[in-house]
Amino acid sequence: MPAAPLPKNEIENRLRELPGWTLEGDRITRTYRLPSHFAAAGLTVHVAQIQDELNHHSDLTLGYDTVALSVNSHDAGGKVTEKDLALAARVAAVAAGHGAR
């Protein structure tokens, strides 16, 4: 069964619990800055592991000292669903351990 899109006001309310995450159109996004490229690569690998565990994948971009995520649910017509917010929460929970800010 496809995931149900969430209303914009619910997404915005839930993002208040996820500092740095924003709603951009039909996606939620976040860019983390890290102390080094090596730390950014480590966070990227950790995010990939979380995404495989959840079977839900973002657009994930590794920069010199940044990691950017952008996610929505294809099975909900490219809208934000509970799965996207769950992924964001899992990433937020591990990012600080990699030195992200």
C-alpha positions in Angstrom: 0.0 0.0 0.0 1.4 3.4 -0.9 2.3 5.8 1.8 -0.2 8.7 2.4 1.0 12.2 1.8 1.0 14.4 4.9 -0.7 17.8 4.9 1.7 20.8 4.7 0.8 22.1 8.2 1.6 18.7 9.8 4.9 18.5 8.0 5.8 22.1 9.2 4.8 21.2 12.8 6.8 18.0 12.8 9.9 19.8 11.3 10.0 22.0 14.4 11.3 18.9 16.2 14.1 18.5 13.5 16.3 21.6 13.6 17.7 22.5 10.2 15.2 20.5 8.2 13.0 22.5 5.9 10.1 21.9 3.5 11.1 22.9 0.0 8.2 22.4 -2.4 7.3 18.7 -2.1 10.5 17.6 -0.4 12.2 18.0 3.0 15.8 19.0 3.0 18.8 19.4 5.3 22.5 20.3 4.8 24.9 19.3 7.5 28.3 21.0 7.8 31.1 18.8 9.3 34.6 19.5 10.5 36.3 17.7 7.6 35.8 15.8 4.4 36.5 12.6 6.2 33.8 13.3 8.8 31.4 14.1 6.0 32.1 10.9 4.2 31.6 9.0 7.5 28.2 10.6 8.0 27.3 9.8 4.3 28.0 6.1 4.9 26.0 6.1 8.2 23.1 7.7 6.4 23.3 5.1 3.6 23.1 2.4 6.2 20.0 4.0 7.8 18.4 4.3 4.4 18.9 0.6 3.7 17.5 -0.3 7.1 14.4 1.8 6.4 14.3 0.8 2.8 13.7 4.5 2.0 16.3 6.6 0.2 17.0 10.3 -0.1 19.0 12.2 -2.7 22.3 12.3 -0.8 25.1 14.6 -1.8 28.6 14.6 -0.3 30.5 17.9 -0.5 33.9 18.8 0.8 32.7 19.3 4.4 28.9 19.0 3.8 26.3 16.3 3.5 23.0 17.3 1.9 19.8 15.3 1.9 16.6 15.8 0.0 13.7 13.4 0.3 10.1 12.7 -0.6 8.2 9.5 -1.3 7.9 8.3 -4.8 5.0 5.9 -3.9 3.0 8.9 -2.7 3.4 10.9 -5.9 6.5 12.7 -4.8 5.0 14.1 -1.7 6.3 14.0 1.9 5.1 11.1 4.1 5.7 9.7 7.5 8.6 7.7 6.0 10.4 10.9 5.1 10.1 12.3 8.6 11.2 9.0 10.1 14.3 9.1 7.9 15.0 12.7 8.9 14.7 11.9 12.6 17.1 8.9 12.3 19.7 11.0 10.5 19.3 13.9 13.0 19.9 11.4 15.8 23.3 10.3 14.5 24.6 13.5 12.8 26.0 15.2 15.9 28.0 12.1 16.6 29.9 12.8 13.4 30.5 16.4 14.4 27.7 17.8 12.2 26.2 21.2 12.9 
